[in-house]
Amino acid sequence: MRHCGLNLTTLFKAGVFMSNPSSDSTAQKKKIFSPKPENYKVSLKYEGMLLKEENEHRSIAELKRKYAR
């Protein structure tokens, strides 16, 4: 089996998992993807990473602010 070199982060940034825009997009709010914390932990494990215990009870938004480059 070959590895394509793409991870979930790359796919989300590329817009692979985005829904199709409707014709009346001005009346709708833009949907923002927010993963469930348990799903986020599983995703990290697939990429060989773990959350530190000190970060375990923080929200994903807080973690993004802390580790933003």
C-alpha atoms as one frame of an Amber mdcrd trajectory, in Angstrom:
protein
   0.000   0.000   0.000   1.397   3.404  -0.946   1.223   6.462   1.265  -0.055
   9.517  -0.592   1.632  11.968   1.803  -1.566  13.819   2.750  -2.812  14.195
   6.294  -6.149  15.469   7.599  -4.821  18.971   8.142  -3.687  19.224   4.526
  -7.030  17.958   3.252  -9.031  20.409   5.392  -6.853  23.341   4.282  -7.319
  22.280   0.657 -11.101  22.388   1.111 -11.690  18.709   0.368 -14.323  18.397
   3.096 -16.238  21.588   2.371 -19.911  21.436   1.419 -21.214  22.741  -1.899
 -22.233  26.401  -1.781 -25.931  27.056  -2.272 -27.354  29.561  -4.735 -28.576
  31.756  -1.864 -25.253  32.002  -0.028 -25.697  35.663   0.955 -28.612  34.842
   3.269 -26.764  31.990   4.989 -23.999  32.307   7.535 -20.668  30.787   6.638
 -20.267  27.455   8.404 -17.071  27.062  10.389 -15.721  23.573  10.963 -15.105
  22.767  14.608 -14.048  19.196  15.406 -15.229  17.444  18.536 -12.384  17.165
  21.059 -12.484  13.349  21.055 -12.276  13.236  17.242  -9.386  15.718  17.361
  -7.471  13.466  19.781  -7.996  10.440  17.508  -6.796  12.469  14.510  -3.649
  13.469  16.391  -2.957   9.829  17.283  -3.122   8.866  13.595  -0.457  11.495
  12.922   1.672  10.164  15.804   1.067  13.078  18.174  -0.553  13.404  21.600
  -1.941  16.309  23.601   0.037  17.207  26.694  -1.843  16.662  29.952  -1.704
  20.397  30.661  -3.530  21.070  27.360  -6.093  18.290  27.698  -8.867  20.425
  29.193  -8.423  23.415  26.891 -10.697  24.119  23.957  -9.418  23.713  20.423
  -9.684  27.484  19.887  -7.442  28.099  22.921  -4.880  25.593  21.651  -4.861
  27.217  18.199  -4.187  30.633  19.771  -1.406  29.207  21.942   0.398  27.412
  19.121  -0.271  29.869  16.272   2.838  30.770  14.356
